[in-house]
């Protein structure tokens, strides 16, 4: 009796281990068969295979998304919408599932419901193409839907090993002083009419506040507008921005910027883009009027798929014509010409993670020679390297955690302008 019972219990134990593994293997095989049938446009066979995978125990967002896509092709829109709904709680699939739920609702004549799904897809999409598709469907359903503002909000905490006043101001670092900081960003924008050629307004508030070095705290208020249009294979846009910048709560600078850009897409989801920007900079703080002047920036970039993600790379030329600084017989040029080359990647890492490494090299050559009271006359030249990595984790459909580290090393022929800088930022962001 004892040996017989042992054999039975042993057999049951083996069955409990082997059976789920066998079912899992069968489910994966059914799923693969469904994907192959879908790509072969045999949607009835794909439906049967996905249902077999489900009955064999598979319960993943990938299964229900592919099952919903198959039902959509079979014009079973209500069932397709229900299948897509099984994906919305998975952050990796949430935006795409909502977009497809909008398509299914639209096919059933439920336009208000479809508009809500497309609006959610637009807000949660990490992919620019998906956001554009959702916006296009919104315009088709309700031309005034895009008139309502949408945006994003983020809050960050960080550490800066070598505080710099402002990249726009281009002043020297704070003599190697480090500090912690908080960073707040809120953006919003909307179209002023219907259709792809409608003008769009934008607004942004950015606040960078250091714990101790408050003289380096900056608040930017930005208002802008641009108009898009298509010319042949090129998608263009042009407009302007007005910046009001505060330093430690007091008026610091005002910037009027004119911007233009054009993009051409090729097969394989590749895109070439050119940008032109012209800034007119006026200081409200009399201590910084040597920064008044003009800045021209021209850039070219390429975006293309790389493995499961994206690669962006390009170059920028910048020319400054500032008032410059003359004090006590000394002269300091504030008018550099700069050439920069940069590279940035973006790859998913699992269902919720995204990794975005970046690198940049920038060479600066100043327009006039600096003159020092010691008798030194020399034109300033800087070589700057920057490398960093941004890691994003999707906490929920809306909330995203971001951790970013960057290193900057600058070497100048003037020792006081050579420095290194470490930045570490941790923050939360969500669409509005």
N, C-alpha and C positions, 0 to 999 in steps of 0.2 A: 504493500500500500504506500509505504513511504517513498520507495523508488518510483512508483507510477505517478504519484503526486508531484514528485520532483521533476519528472520528465514533462508532465503537463505544464507545470509552472514555468519551466525552462522554455518550452515551446511558445507559451504565451508571451514571455519576456522578449524572445527573439522576434516574434510577430509584431509586438508593439514598437520595436526599433526599426525593423525592415519595412513594414507596411507604409508608414509615413514617408520614408525615403523613396520607396517605389512610386507612391502617389505623386510626390513632388517631382520626380523625374518624368512621369507621364504628363503632368501638368505643363512642365516646361516644353515637352515635345509638342503637345497640343498647341501651346501658345506660338511656338516657332512655325508650326504648320499654318496657323491662322495668319501670321504676318506674311508668309510667302504667298498664301492664297489672296490676301488683300492686294499685294503688289502685282499679282497676276490678274487683278480685277475680277476674280471669282469670289464675289462678296457673299454668296450663299455658303460656299465652302468655308470662308473665313468666319462667318457667323457660327457655324457648327463647331469649328475648331476652338474658337474662343469660349463658347459655352461648355465644351468638354474640359477645357483648362479650368474654368470656374468650378465645374462639378467635381474636378479632381482635387480641389482644395486651394487653387490659386486665388489670392484676394489682394491684388496689387493695383496701384493707380495706373500702371502701364497697361495692365490687362483691360481695365474698364475704359481707358481712353481709346485703345484700339478697337474694343468692342463697340463703343459709342460711334467711332468713325465709320465702322462697317455698317451699323444700323442707319447712320445718316446717308450713306451711299445707297442703301436699300429704300430710302425715303420713309423710314419708320422713325419720324422725327421725335415723337413723344418718348419712345423707348430710348432713342439716342440721347436725349436730354437727361433722362434718368441715369443712364450709364455715365455720362460726363459728370453728373452731380456726385458720383462716388469718388471723384478725383479732387474735388475742390478743397478738401482739408489737408491735402499733401502740398506743402509749400512749393515743391518742385514742379507741380502740375497745375497749381491754382489758377494762374493767369490764362494759360492755354485752355484749360477746361472751361473757364467762364466765357472765353471767346466763343468756343464751340457750342456752349449752352445758348449763347446769344444767337448763333446761326440757326440752331434747332428751333428756338422760340420764334425767330423771324419767319422761318418756313411755315410755321403753324399760324401765322397772322397775329401773334401776340407781340406787337411792336413795342409797347411800353416796357414789357418784361425784357425783351431783347435789348432795348436801349440801356436798361440797368445792368445787364450782364456785360455789355460792351464797355460801359463806363468803368465797371470794376476791373475788367481785363486791362484797360488803359492805365488804371492807377497802379496795378500790381505787377505789370510787365517789366521784366528786366531787359527784355529784347526790344530794340527800337523798331524792328520790322513788325512785331506783334502789336506794339502800341500804335503804329501807323495804320495797320489793318483795322484795329478796333475803332480808331478815330474815323476812318473812312466809312465804316458801317454806321457809326453814330451820325455822321453827316447825311447819310442816305436816309436814315429813319427820321431824324428830326434835325433840320438845318440849324435850329437854335440851341441844340443840346451842347454844342461846343462853345457856346457863349458863356456858360457857367464856369467860374474859375476852378482850376485844379492845381495842386501843387504838392510840396513835400516839406517835411520838418525833420530836423536832426538836432541832437544834443550830444556833445562830446566832452570828454575830459582828457587832458594831455600833459605831456612834459616836453619842454623845449630846452635843450642844453646850451643854446646860444641864440638869444632872442634877437629877432630882426624886426624893425619897425613895420615895413611894408614892402612887398615886391614892387608895387606900383611906384612907391617913393624911391626905391633903390638906395636906401641909406645903408650905412655900415652896420654890422651887428653890434650888440650892446656890450662890447669889450669882454666877450666870453661869459656873460652873466646868464645863469639858468633860472628857470621858473616853471611852475605849473600853471595851467590855464583851463578855462572853460570856453566852449565854442558853441554858439547857437546859429542855426541857419533855417530860414523859412522862405519858401518860394511859392509863387502862384502865377497863373497866367491863363489866358483864354483868347479865343478868336473874337473879332469884332463883326463877323458876318459869317455867312455859310459858304461852303465850297472850298476847294483846295487853295484858291488864290486869295482868301480872306486875310486881312491883316491880323496880327496877333500881338497882344500886349503882355508884358511880363513885369513882375515886381519881386524884389528880394531884399531881405534884411539879414545881414551877417554881423555877428558880434563876437569878437575875440577879446577875452578879458584875462589878463595875467593877475596872479595872486599878489605879487609884490611890485613888479616892474610896471606900474600902472601907466607910465608915460608911453608904453608900447602897446597899450590896449587900443583896439581899432573897432569902430562900428561903421559898416557900409550900408547905405540905403540906395538901392538901384531901381530905376524905372526905365523901361525900354519898350520898343515896338519894332516889328519887322514885317515885311511883306514878302510872301513866297510867290514864285511863278516858274513855269517850265518853259524852256527854250530848246526845242529838239530833244536830245538825249540828256540835257543838263537840267538839274533841279536847282533853282537859284533862290536866294533870299537877300534882302538888303534892309537896313534900318539903322537905328541909333539907340544909345543909352545915355542916361544922366546919372552920375554917381555923386552922392554927397557923403563925404568921409569925415568922421569924427575921430579925434585922438584924445583918449582919456576924457571923453564926454564933451570936448570943445571942438569947434569947427576947425578942420584941418585942410581939406582939399575938396575941390569940385572938378569933376571930369566930364567932358562931353565927348562921347565916342560915336564915330560913324563906322558901320560894319557892313560887309558884304561877303557872301560865300556862294560857292557853286559845287555841286556833287554830280558825278557820273557813276552809274552802276554798270557792272559787267556780269557776264554769266559766272556762275559759281559763287554768287553773293559777294563779289569783290566790288570795292568802291574807291574812287579817287576824288579827293576834295581839295579845293583851294579856298583860302580865307584871306581877307584884307581888312585891316582895322586901323583907324586913325584917331588918336586921342589928343584932345586939347586939355591941358592940365593947369589949373589955377589954384594957388594956395590961399586959404583964408587965414592961416597962421603966418605972421610976418617973419617968423624965425625960419621958415622953410620956403621962402619965395625963390631961392636959388634952384628949386625943382620945377618952377613954372616953365611951360614950354609945350613942345609937341612930341608925339611919339607915333611912328609908323611901324606896323607889323604885317608881314606877309608870310603865310605858311602854306605848306602842301603836305597832305597825308594820304595814306593808303590803309584801308581796312580789308581784311580777308580772313576767311575761316582758317583755323589751325587746329587740327585734331578735333576735339569736341567743342572747342571754344573759338576765340577770335584773337587776331594779332593786328595791332595798330602801330604804324611807324611813320615818321615824317621829319620834316625840317622846318625851321623858322628863321626868318631874317628880321631884325629889329633895328630901327634907327631912331635915336633921340636927338632933339635939339632943345636943350634946356638953357635957363638963364646962367647957370654955373655959379660958383661961390668964390668970391674974392674977399679976403679978410686980412688986414694988417700986412699988406704986401705979399701975401701968399695967394695962390690961385689953385682951385680944385675943380677939375672938369667933372660935370655931372651929365655928360652927353655921350653915352657909349653907343657904338654900333655892335650888334650881337648876332652871332650865328649859332643855332642850336640844332642838335640831332637827338631824336628821342624814339623810344621803343616801349610799347606797353602790350601786355597780354591779358587775356581774361578767359579762365577755364573753370567749368564746374568740377567740383571735387565731392563726389557722392551726391545725395539727393538735396542737401541743404547748404552745402558749402560752395563758395566761389573764391578762387585765388587770382589776384591781379598784380603781378610783378611789373616793375617799370624801371627804365634807365634813361638818363639824359646827360648829354655833354653840351656845355655852352662856352663859347669863346667870346670875350668882350674886349673891344679896342676903343679907347676914349678919343674924342675928336681933337682935343688940344692937350698940350703938355702941361702937367702940374708944375707949379713953381713953389719952392719952399724957401723959407728965410735962410736956411743953411746954404743956399746956392744951388741946390739940386733942381734940375730941370729934366723931367722925364714924363713920357706918355704912359699912362696906366694901361696894363693889359692883365686880364684875369682868365684863368682856366678853371672851370667849375664842373665837377662830376656829381651826379645825384643818382642814388639807387634806392628803391623802396619796394615794399610789398604790402598790399591791401588784402585782408582776409575778411570775407563776408559770410555770415551765418544767418539763415532764415529761421527766426524764432517762431514765427507764425505766418499766416498769409500776408499780414500787413507789416509786422515789425521785423526789422533786420538789425543784427548786431554787426558792427564793423570794428576791426582792429588794424591799425596802420602803423608801420614803422618806415622811416626814411632817413637816409644818411646823405649829407652834403659835405663835400670837401672842395674848398676854393683856394687856388694858389695864385697869388698876384705878385708882380714885380715890385709892389710896395708892401712891405711886411705887415703893415697895420690892416691891410685888406685881405690877408690870408686867414682862413678860419676853417673849422669843422663844426658840423651841426648835427645833432641827433633829435629826431622828433618821434614821439610815441603818442598815439591817439586811440582812445577807446570810446565808442559811441553807439547810439541807437538812432534809427531813422524809420520813418513810415510815410506813405503817401497821404495826402489830405483830400 
